[in-house]
Amino acid sequence: MRMNEVQFDDSRPVDGYGPGFFRVGGTVLQGAILLLPTGVTAWGGYGDVAALVAVAGQVDVLLMGTGAEIAYPPAELRRAVEAAGLGLEVMASPAACRTYNVLLAEGRRVGAAMLPV
């Protein structure tokens, strides 16, 4: 079997998560976060549609972690993101963390908007 070391550039994998926090690249971050190829920032949740639309062109797919359980995001958020040309994949945050890490390891242009569990 051939093993290859993964290089993440400015993107960092999600190392863990828990009640109200995410650990990304060894750093604990409280609250909702936005993971992008340029790094990680705080995210204002469903009301912060502008931050999601602004990532158009930076990523091919945007994962949305909705917390402990899968939930539908507001229709206006989905419409705005899709109108910006982004594919939006909605799932529970634990699944979004795992999916993000896999796509990141494959070298894909992926972003994630995550609400904590």
N, C-alpha and C positions, 0 to 999 in steps of 0.2 A: 504494500500500500504506500502511495506517495503522500507525504504530508507537506502542506504549504502554510507558511505563516501569513496571517491576515494583517494587512496594514489598513488602518481606519482613517488616515489623514486627519482632518479636523472633526470628523464625525466620531462619536464615541458610542460603544455599545451600552445597553442598559444592563447593569450588573445586578440590580435587585430593585424591589419595591416593597412597600408596606403601607400601613394606614397613614395616608396623607403625604407620602414622600416617594421619590424615586432616587436610585443611586446610579449615576451615569458616569462612566469612566472613573470610578472611585470617589466621586463627589456626591454628597447627599443634597438633594434639592427638594424643597417643600412645595406642595401645591401642584397645580397644572403646569405642564411643560410643553415646549415645542422643540423637537429634535430635527435639526436640519444639517445638510452637508457643511454649513459654515459654523456649526456649533449648537449649543443648547441655550434656550432662553425661557423665561417665564411666559406663560400663555394665560390669557384672560378668560378661558373657557368658551362656551358656546356663543357668548356675546362678542367675542373678539374675532369676528369674521375677517376683518381687514388683514390681520396677521396671517391667516391661512391663504387668502387670495394673493398676498404678496410673495408667496413661495412659488408661484407659477413660473416655470422656466428653470427653477433650481432642482426640482424633483419630478420624477415621472409618476409616482404614486404617493399618496398621502394616507397614512394609516391614522385612524382615529380610535383611541382607547377611551371607552366611555365609563370607566370605573370598574367596580367589581363585577358588574353584570352588563351584558350587551343592552344597549338602548338606542333608539333612533334619535339622531341629532335633529334639531329644528329644520323644517323644510327649507327655510330661507338660507340657512347655512349651506345645506347640500346644493341648492341651486346656484349659489354664488361661487362655490368651489368648483363645481362642474362647468359653469360658464367660463371660468378662468382657464379651463383646459386641463384640470387636474383630475386624475382618477382618485376617488375617495373610497377607502375600504374601512368599514366600521366594524369594530369588535370590542370585546371586553379588554380592559387594559392589560391583564396578564398575557392574553393571547397576542395583543398588539406588541408588547415588549419582545416576545419570542419571535414573532414574524419580522419585526424591525431588525433584530440581531441577525437573523438568517439572511435577509435581503442585503443588509449592510455587508455581511461576510462575503456575499456573492459579488460585491462591487456595484450593486444597483444604486441608482439615484433615488433614494427613499427618504421620506420625512415622516414624522409622527407627531400628532397632537394628542397628548395624554392627560386624562383626568385621573387623579389618584384613586386607589381603592379605599 
